[in-house]
Amino acid sequence: MVLVLCLLTGSTTAVPVNNKEVNKDDSVDNYIKAILEEIRAAMPTGIPELGIPILDPFDVPHFDIPHIEESGVTADITIDGLAIKNLATFETKTVHLDIVGLSLELELDVPLLRGDAIYSLDGSIFSLFPLYGNGDMYIELSGLAIRVAAGVLIDAEGKVQVTDMNLGADFDNAVLHLDNLLGGGDFGETINNLLSALAPTIWDQFKDLVFDELNTVLTKIINDELGNCAIQDIIAGNCKIKQY
């Protein structure tokens, strides 16, 4: 039988948990925040025993980009070997477990997310000027805010598990830079400034691949940790987080 527990906040009001009274405080939110710190520390190495791969850098699986017609640019572009860096620099801005609403809310802010890859491009600008190039490229997203929403289940033993996790993100600015564009030179750099308008479109093509992996890792590790202790033990400070 799934039990609905009372919301844990900074209040010191006594509330019943499995027919026992405990004090409401920030213990569960702080416990989950500590789990996130362990996840961040493990991103550069992965956690082989849990099947967690290296996430910083994260090698994005191959993806196709549809024909682009945007901001005066008509082009076909391929991107290969995309590696995403700086996921492990995230800062935990929000952690809130709502046990009345059976939900979990997280916000993880990454100051600068960068992806490096190899590209090949062929197209035109305003249907007048040829657009071509191949070589190294990078995409940068500054002020990236990753928002996580999940459901919560609580079993008869008072153990919490998260389910149905969904991720989304906003960012402040996006930059796309292609080396050897139009053979390089100053004009190529000028066109690069124009092509940065395509950075959000490129991000949209691979973001779900990044989010799917993050979803799997967050769900697996958070549930692994929460499954070790009943919520009363977390509140009492009697549940210790594993060192991965």
C-alpha positions, 0 to 999 in steps of 0.5 A: 500500500502506498502511503502519502506522507506530509510535506517536509518543509522548514517547519518544526510541526510534528506530523504522522509518518507510518503512525509515528510523529516526526518533525517536518524540516529540510532533511529530505531535500538536503539528503537529495541535494547531497545525492546530486553532489555525489552524481556530479562528482561521479560524472567524469568517471561514471559508476560501472557497478551501476552501469552509469557511463561517463557523462563529462564529457558525454559522447552524443550518439549520432543524430541526423539534422533535417534540412535547414531554412532559417534566418536567411540560411538554407543549408544541409549540415552533418555533425559527427563525434559530438562530445558535450562538456561541463555537465559536471559543473552544474549547481543545484539551485532547487530541490523540493520533494512535495510528499503531499503532491507526490512530486519532485522538483529540481533545477540544475544550472550549468554556467557554460555547456559546450559541445565539440564536433566535426561538421560538413556544411553545404548551402546558401545565404539569402539564396545569393551567396554560397555557404560551405565548409567542413572541419571542427566546430563547437556550440556553447550554451551559457546560463543553461537551466535544466529543470526536472519534474518527477512523480513520487511513490512512497511504499508501506515501509516509508521508502521513497522512489521517484518515477516519470521523470521529465527534463527541460531546459532554458538558456541565456545565450547560444553560440555556434562556431564553424572552423574553415567556413568558406575556406576560413578568413575574416569573411568566414568569421563574419558569417559565423556570427550570422550562423549563431542564430542556428545554434538553438536549432542545432541544440534542439536536434540533440538535447533529447539524447542528453536528457535521456541519459541524464534522466536514466542516471538521475532516476537510477542513483536517486532511487538507489539512495532513497531505497536504502532508508525509510523516510523517518531515518532520513529525517533523523539523520540516520541514513548515510549516502554511498561514496561512489 
